[in-house]
Amino acid sequence: MNHILLMTSAGSLLFLGELLMERVMGKRMNLKYQYRMLIMVMFTYLVPWIWMRGVYGAIGVPCSITLPYWIPFVKDSAVEVSGGLMMEDAVFHTSKGLVVTSGYSFQLLMRGFWTASALFAMALRSMLYFSNRHRLLKCARSCEADVPEELIMRLKKELHIKCRVKVVRIYTEKGSFTLGALRPVVFLQNGLKADELETILRHEFVHIARGDLMVKMLAQLVCCLHWFNPFAYWLNRRLESVGEKACDEIVTRDMAEDDKVSYAFLIVQSMRAPEKVSKKKWALFGSSFSSNGKKVEERVRAIMETRKSKTWEKIVLAGVFALLVFADSLSAMAYPLTFDVSGPVEYVDAAAQGEFYLVQEGDEGCLVDAEVPILYDEQIITADGEILPAQGQGRVICIFHKWEDGKVQSHVKNDNGSCTVTTYECTYCTVCGKVKLGEIISTNTYNPCPHGGD
């Protein structure tokens, strides 16, 4: 659950930052760039920032900010292994099987509840979409006779659309719309004049060309994954609203003032969705030429007040948003690290402290590697004797691990001024820094502590 809570927090913070930019920049914010920023926010909800951890670790960003306290209900699942090597979300393969404490059991319960709710939301929305798509196609009729094939081919070529687009007629005279991200179907209302037909088709084809239907589908996925977060639903509505206005901006870009007025009037005429299907939310994964009430007024106002952004405004806009994204991506350092811990160990439950204690017999009198300097509280000693930090290595998404043998030392300062240095066998990945602990080599206590650590 830590991962999903960090994703939802990072996405919500970036979304709030984007909304603040809208308020401050006002009409200086180009609708196209505003829409792209909202798409970036959407991907923040879908893709965790953990892949940036290795980048920041490489440039020296400290990894000590493991979990920020401002994120509610996110807590370290910290563990202590034979003398104090602290890790988060470790996977334990012990002689007694998988170790699970009462605190971790609660996390598993919450993870199961979230998963069940997300799957239920996905199933419900998918069933609603496919049911209505099937019903609409069943009652639609072909429009080959009144929609010239030449017009469709010209628009597809002009907008660089490669996929097959099906165009059909529906029984209503209110509202045209498009359904389907992979197999788009344009549903045209009845009673359209020749010039209105081309305008509406151009609008719907712009949606297809820009991938707005795929964005709509991903926005629904965000709502399913983050069903508990009201910002996810707000983002979905903003994407739909801004996406429609950005599409209008493209369609009317080269229009004369009178043509813009006609286009706005056409939107007002088509302001209601099909009455018999509007209650079913037919456009879950689609785009509509028209909208309702206040949104129509906003679209008309945006059409008539369209202005080109100046170069300096675009630079400022891009710079401020890039700064917001950078600040938001620092949450990568909050994702818990994962280690595999194996070997013949005994387990002692310390659930009161919410910690794992894995105790393994070792020769405390042995001073193996005592001559190795302590540069980090948790350090890797390579086969060549090089000392690396055990945390903050290039933690990136790694498909092919490159394992090497080495040792891990943990340096823990005690309350009485002494310290404990524990050495383990290990293998570590030179690409992503993942560590697999092996058997304990030695546990040495020094009083007083002669090491500085990090």
C-alpha positions in Angstrom: 0.0 0.0 0.0 3.0 2.3 0.5 3.5 2.5 -3.3 -0.2 3.3 -4.1 -0.3 5.9 -1.4 2.9 7.6 -2.6 1.6 7.6 -6.2 -1.8 9.1 -5.2 0.0 11.7 -3.0 2.4 12.7 -5.8 -0.3 12.9 -8.4 -2.6 15.0 -6.2 0.2 17.4 -5.3 1.2 17.9 -9.0 -2.5 18.3 -9.9 -2.9 21.0 -7.2 0.2 22.7 -8.6 -1.2 22.7 -12.1 -4.5 24.1 -10.9 -2.6 26.9 -9.1 -0.8 27.6 -12.4 -4.1 27.9 -14.2 -5.4 30.4 -11.6 -2.2 32.5 -11.8 -1.6 32.4 -15.5 -5.2 32.8 -16.5 -5.7 33.3 -20.2 -2.0 33.3 -20.8 -2.1 29.5 -20.5 -2.5 27.9 -23.9 -5.2 25.2 -23.9 -3.0 22.8 -25.8 -0.2 23.0 -23.1 -2.7 23.0 -20.3 -4.1 19.7 -21.7 -0.6 18.2 -22.0 0.2 19.2 -18.4 -3.0 17.4 -17.2 -1.9 14.3 -19.2 1.4 14.5 -17.4 -0.4 14.7 -14.1 -2.5 11.6 -15.1 0.7 9.6 -15.8 2.0 10.6 -12.3 -1.0 8.7 -10.9 -0.2 5.7 -13.1 3.6 5.4 -13.1 5.4 5.6 -9.7 8.4 7.9 -9.5 10.6 5.1 -8.1 12.4 4.8 -11.4 13.9 8.2 -10.7 15.5 7.0 -7.5 18.7 5.8 -9.2 19.1 9.1 -11.1 18.9 11.1 -7.9 21.1 8.7 -6.0 23.7 9.1 -8.8 23.8 12.9 -8.4 24.0 12.7 -4.6 20.5 13.3 -3.4 20.4 11.9 0.1 18.4 8.7 0.6 17.7 9.4 4.2 14.3 10.8 3.4 12.9 7.3 3.1 9.3 8.2 4.0 8.0 11.7 4.5 5.9 12.2 7.5 3.4 14.4 5.7 2.0 11.5 3.8 -0.8 10.1 6.0 -0.9 6.4 6.9 2.4 5.7 5.2 4.8 4.0 7.6 8.1 2.3 7.4 8.0 -1.5 7.6 11.4 -1.3 9.1 13.3 -4.5 10.1 16.5 -5.1 12.1 18.7 -7.9 11.0 21.4 -9.3 13.4 22.8 -6.1 15.0 20.9 -3.4 13.3 20.9 -3.4 9.5 17.7 -1.4 8.8 15.7 -2.2 5.7 12.1 -1.6 4.5 9.7 -4.1 3.0 12.3 -6.9 3.2 11.4 -10.4 1.9 12.4 -13.0 4.4 13.1 -16.6 3.5 13.8 -18.2 6.9 14.0 -21.8 8.2 10.5 -21.2 9.5 9.0 -20.0 6.3 7.8 -16.5 5.4 7.8 -14.2 8.4 4.7 -12.0 8.8 4.0 -9.8 11.8 0.6 -8.4 12.9 1.4 -5.0 11.4 2.3 -6.5 8.1 -0.9 -8.6 8.2 -2.9 -5.3 8.5 -1.0 -4.0 5.4 -1.9 -7.2 3.5 -5.6 -6.8 4.5 -5.6 -3.2 3.3 -3.9 -4.2 0.1 -6.5 -6.9 -0.5 -9.4 -4.4 0.1 -7.9 -1.9 -2.3 -7.3 -4.5 -5.0 -10.9 -5.8 -4.7 -12.3 -2.3 -4.9 -10.2 -1.4 -7.9 -11.1 -4.6 -9.8 -14.8 -4.1 -9.0 -14.6 -0.5 -10.3 -12.8 -1.7 -13.5 -15.3 -4.5 -14.1 -18.3 -2.2 -13.5 -17.1 0.6 -15.9 -16.0 -1.9 -18.5 -19.4 -3.7 -18.5 -21.2 -0.4 -18.7 -19.1 0.8 -21.6 -19.4 -2.5 -23.7 -23.1 -2.8 -22.9 -23.9 0.7 -24.2 -21.5 0.4 -27.2 -23.3 -2.8 -28.3 -26.7 -1.2 -27.8 -25.8 2.0 -29.7 -24.3 0.0 -32.6 -27.3 -2.2 -32.7 -29.7 0.7 -33.2 -27.3 2.8 -35.4 -27.5 2.8 -39.2 -24.9 3.1 -41.9 -24.4 6.6 -43.3 -22.4 5.7 -46.5 -25.1 7.3 -48.6 -25.1 10.8 -46.9 -21.4 11.0 -45.7 -19.0 11.2 -48.7 -16.2 8.7 -48.5 -14.0 11.4 -50.0 -14.6 13.6 -47.0 -13.6 10.9 -44.6 -10.5 10.0 -46.5 -9.5 13.7 -46.8 -9.8 14.3 -43.1 -7.9 11.1 -42.2 -5.1 12.1 -44.6 -5.0 15.7 -43.3 -4.9 14.6 -39.6 -2.6 11.6 -40.3 -5.0 9.0 -39.0 -3.9 5.5 -39.8 -6.6 3.4 -38.0 -9.9 2.5 -39.5 -12.7 4.8 -38.4 -16.3 3.8 -38.6 -19.0 6.5 -39.1 -22.7 5.7 -38.3 -25.9 7.6 -37.8 -27.9 7.6 -34.6 -31.6 8.3 -34.0 -31.2 11.6 -32.2 -30.7 15.1 -33.4 -28.9 16.2 -30.3 -25.2 15.5 -29.9 -22.5 13.6 -31.9 -19.8 11.6 -30.2 -17.1 9.1 -30.7 -16.5 5.8 -28.8 -13.5 3.5 -28.7 -9.8 4.1 -28.2 -8.6 1.2 -30.4 -11.6 0.9 -32.8 -13.2 4.3 -32.9 -16.8 4.7 -34.0 -18.2 8.2 -34.8 -21.9 8.5 -34.0 -23.4 11.3 -36.0 -26.7 13.0 -35.1 -29.4 13.5 -37.7 -30.3 16.7 -39.4 -26.8 18.0 -40.2 -26.1 20.3 -43.1 -23.2 19.7 -45.4 -20.9 22.4 -43.7 -22.0 21.3 -40.2 -21.2 17.7 -41.2 -17.6 18.5 -42.1 -17.2 20.6 -38.9 -18.4 17.9 -36.6 -16.4 15.2 -38.4 -13.3 17.3 -38.2 -13.9 17.8 -34.4 -14.3 14.1 -33.8 -11.4 13.2 -36.1 -9.1 15.6 -34.2 -10.0 13.7 -31.0 -9.0 10.5 -32.7 -5.8 11.9 -34.1 -4.6 13.3 -30.8 -5.3 10.1 -28.9 -7.9 11.7 -26.7 -9.9 8.5 -26.5 -6.9 6.6 -25.1 -6.4 9.5 -22.6 -10.0 9.1 -21.6 -9.6 5.4 -21.1 -6.4 5.9 -19.0 -8.3 8.6 -16.9 -10.9 5.9 -16.2 -8.1 3.6 -15.1 -6.8 6.3 -12.7 -10.3 6.6 -11.2 -10.3 2.8 -10.7 -6.9 2.5 -9.1 -7.3 5.6 -6.9 -11.0 5.1 -6.2 -10.5 6.5 -2.7 -9.0 9.8 -3.9 -11.5 12.6 -4.9 -8.7 14.4 -6.9 -8.7 11.4 -9.3 -12.3 12.1 -10.3 -11.6 15.8 -10.4 -8.7 15.2 -12.8 -11.0 13.1 -15.0 -13.5 15.9 -15.3 -10.7 18.5 -16.0 -9.2 16.3 -18.7 -12.6 16.0 -20.4 -13.3 19.7 -20.2 -9.9 21.0 -21.2 -9.6 18.3 -23.9 -12.8 19.5 -25.5 -11.7 23.1 -25.4 -8.3 22.3 -26.8 -9.9 20.3 -29.6 -12.2 23.4 -30.4 -9.0 25.5 -30.4 -7.5 23.3 -33.1 -10.6 23.2 -35.2 -11.2 27.0 -35.1 -7.5 27.9 -35.4 -7.7 29.1 -39.0 -11.4 30.1 -39.0 -12.7 33.7 -39.6 -14.6 35.4 -36.9 -18.0 34.6 -38.5 -17.1 30.9 -38.9 -16.2 30.8 -35.2 -19.6 32.2 -34.4 -21.3 29.5 -36.5 -19.1 26.8 -34.8 -20.1 28.1 -31.4 -23.8 28.2 -32.4 -23.5 24.6 -33.6 -22.2 23.5 -30.2 -25.1 25.3 -28.4 -27.6 23.6 -30.8 -26.0 20.2 -29.9 -25.7 20.8 -26.2 -27.6 17.8 -25.0 -26.4 14.2 -25.3 -28.7 11.5 -26.5 -31.6 11.5 -24.1 -32.1 7.7 -23.9 -28.5 7.0 -23.1 -27.3 10.0 -21.2 -28.2 8.4 -17.9 -25.9 5.5 -18.7 -22.8 7.6 -19.1 -22.3 6.4 -22.6 -19.1 8.4 -23.0 -17.0 6.7 -20.3 -14.3 5.9 -22.9 -15.4 8.4 -25.6 -15.5 12.0 -26.6 -18.5 14.2 -27.3 -19.0 17.1 -29.7 -21.2 18.8 -27.1 -21.6 19.0 -23.4 -24.1 20.3 -20.9 -24.9 23.6 -19.3 -21.9 25.5 -17.9 -19.4 23.5 -19.9 -21.0 24.6 -23.1 -20.8 28.2 -22.0 -17.1 27.7 -21.1 -16.4 26.2 -24.5 -18.2 29.0 -26.4 -16.3 31.6 -24.4 -13.0 29.9 -25.0 -13.7 29.8 -28.8 -14.5 33.5 -29.0 -11.6 34.6 -26.8 -8.9 32.4 -28.3 -5.5 34.1 -28.3 -2.0 33.0 -29.3 0.4 32.6 -26.5 3.6 34.7 -26.7 7.0 33.0 -26.7 8.0 34.3 -23.3 4.7 33.0 -21.8 5.3 29.5 -23.2 8.9 29.5 -21.7 7.6 30.7 -18.3 4.8 28.1 -18.4 7.2 25.3 -19.3 9.8 26.3 -16.7 7.3 26.6 -13.8 5.7 23.3 -14.7 9.1 21.6 -15.0 10.0 22.9 -11.6 6.7 21.4 -10.2 7.5 18.1 -11.8 11.0 18.1 -10.4 9.8 18.8 -6.9 7.1 16.1 -7.2 9.6 13.6 -8.5 11.6 13.9 -5.3 9.0 11.6 -3.8 11.0 8.8 -5.5 13.3 8.9 -2.5 10.3 8.0 -0.3 9.7 4.6 -1.9 10.8 1.8 0.4 13.8 -0.3 -0.7 13.5 -4.0 -1.1 16.0 -6.7 -0.1 16.0 -10.4 -0.1 17.2 -11.9 3.1 18.0 -15.6 3.1 19.9 -18.1 5.3 19.3 -20.2 8.4 17.9 -17.7 10.9 15.7 -17.7 14.0 12.7 -15.4 14.3 11.9 -13.3 17.4 8.6 -11.4 17.2 8.8 -7.8 18.4 5.4 -6.6 17.2 5.1 -4.0 19.9 7.8 -2.0 18.1 6.5 -2.9 14.7 9.9 -4.4 13.7 11.3 -7.6 12.5 14.3 -9.0 14.5 16.1 -11.7 12.7 18.7 -13.3 15.0 21.4 -15.5 13.7 24.3 -17.1 15.6 27.7 -15.7 14.8 31.1 -15.5 16.4 31.1 -12.2 18.2 34.7 -12.6 19.1 35.8 -12.8 15.5 37.3 -9.6 14.2 36.9 -10.4 10.5 37.2 -7.3 8.3 37.9 -5.2 11.4 40.6 -3.4 9.4 38.0 -2.2 6.9 37.1 1.5 7.5 33.5 2.4 8.2 32.6 5.0 5.6 28.9 4.4 5.7 26.5 3.1 8.4 25.4 0.5 5.8 28.2 -0.3 3.2 29.0 -2.9 0.6 32.6 -4.2 0.4 33.3 -5.5 -3.1 35.6 -8.4 -4.0 38.2 -5.8 -4.9 37.9 -4.1 -1.5 36.0 -1.0 -2.8 33.5 0.4 -0.3 30.1 1.5 -1.6 27.0 2.7 0.3 24.4 -0.1 0.7 21.6 2.4 0.0 21.3 4.9 -2.7 23.1 2.9 -5.4 21.7 3.3 -9.0 18.2 2.2 -8.0 16.5 2.0 -11.4 14.1 -0.4 -13.0 16.4 -3.4 -13.7 15.4 -6.2 -16.1 18.8 -8.0 -16.3 20.6 -8.1 -13.0 24.4 -8.3 -13.0 25.3 -10.0 -9.7 28.6 -9.9 -7.9 29.7 -11.4 -4.6 30.7 -9.1 -1.8 30.1 -8.3 1.9 27.7 -6.0 3.7 28.6 -4.3 6.9 26.1 -2.5 9.2 27.4 0.0 11.7 24.9 0.7 14.6 25.7 3.1 17.4 24.4 2.1 20.8 23.0 4.3 23.6 26.0 3.7 25.9 28.5 5.1 23.3 29.6 1.7 21.9 28.8 0.4 18.4 28.1 -2.9 16.8 29.5 -3.8 13.4 27.9 -6.8 11.7 29.3 -8.3 8.5 27.3 -10.5 6.1 28.0 -12.4 3.0 26.0 -10.9 0.1 25.5 -10.7 -3.6 24.6 -7.3 -5.1 23.5 -6.0 -8.5 26.0 -3.6 -10.0 23.2 -2.1 -12.2 20.4 -1.3 -9.7 22.1 -1.9 -6.3 19.7 -4.6 -5.2 21.2 -6.6 -2.3 20.7 -10.2 -1.3 22.0 -11.0 2.2 23.5 -14.3 3.0 24.9 -15.8 6.2 26.4 -13.7 8.9 30.2 -13.6 9.0 30.9 -11.7 12.2 29.4 -9.4 14.9 31.8 -7.1 16.7 31.2 -4.6 19.4 33.5 -1.6 20.1 33.4 0.5 23.3 33.7 3.3 22.8 32.8 3.7 19.1 35.9 4.6 17.1 33.9 5.2 13.8 32.3 8.3 12.4 29.8 6.6 10.1 27.7 8.7 7.8 
